[in-house]
Amino acid sequence: MVTLARESRGITQTELAKIIGVSQALLSKIESGVKPTTESILGEIAKALDYPENFFFQTDTLYGPSLGEFFHRRRQDISVKVIARVHAQINIIMIHIERLLRSVDLPPIKIHHLDLNEFGGRPHKVAAAVRAMLQIADGPIPNVIRLIENAGGIVVRYPFGTPQIDAIGRWVPNLPPLFFVNESLTTDRERMSLCHELGHLVMHDVPNADMETEANQFAASFLMPEQDIAPHLTRISLDRLSALKPYWRVSMGALLYRATELKKVPASIAKLLWVQMAQRGYRRREPSELDLASEEATVLRDILELHRTHYGYDMEEFSKVLAARPAELMALYKLAQSPTVTRPPLRLLRA
């Protein structure tokens, strides 16, 4: 837990040892469990890392990087320190969710693992199977977050503190599928990132060199099935892409990639369009007037409000249960000091 707290703050072992006035060798032994800490050292660690002391006595299971996490939906130049910080922060949120779920009965999980080999190694066929499994109508998906949460998943918008990571999916024992998505993303990129992670959770249980490509193919086919979108991909131009974007709720770039993949636009025309998009700055930021309406993640919010309204937890009690500072919980989960009375679509578990 000392390691988890330290990494969640983005602090190295050397830096923390200097702050609390001990040798790195001693701190290393404390973190590895070789040497017990003292009350005074623990107090200094808690103060330096701004966690209550009960944080360090938690015995919850911690999880390392998820399958393929170093290969998908992130930039390749991200530092090990940043990756460690994000992993640690996600572990802490997972601990919170696991505790909160003990008193809540969520809808059944409708997302299931599928063997990619049984679909001929073709992600687009898996995407079609998942759409059928989730009873998705033909055409665009109006709301990806609602779809995932109705299928038993939980979406967590989170400030990763870096633009280099878009999303991370986790599916571990005793928890529903969890989707952590960078809150700085535009809606079109968020939707694609969530579907990319869904592809990983559904298709991949052992690593392979083609995981990222397969997840990309899954996401494209899931959001834009060939039989549905192909008739729309005619006379492709920037104007045509901008007209299709609000209907399919994906980026102009994703539409152009899909048109190229389905051979609905000649390679020479596609190359010219990419150049035009780069010249207009669309590769970095598509026109703001084409921004898609945000999709709201509600399940975690409802779980939190359930505890605060129906179970009557005040912020001090809440912070003790989750072993965190009240101010940090309020900022992390966008909580008001006084809860809003809601009627969340969740069922309380009775003793």
Secondary structure, DSSP 8 states (H G I E B T S, - for coil): -HHHHHHHTT--HHHHHHHHTS-HHHHHHHHHTSS---HHHHHHHHHHHT--GGGGG---------TTTTTSSB-TT--HHHHHHHHHHHHHHHHHHHHHGGGEE----------GGGGTT-HHHHHHHHHHHTT--SS--S-HHHHHHHTT-EEEEE--SSTTB-EEEE--TTS--EEEEETTS-HHHHHHHHHHHHHHHHH-SS--TTHHHHHHHHHHHHHS-HHHHGGG--S--HHHHHHHHHHHTS-HHHHHHHHHHTT-S-HHHHHHHHHHHHHTTTTT---GGG--------HHHHHHHHHHHTS---HHHHHHHHTS-HHHHHHHTT--SS------S-EE---
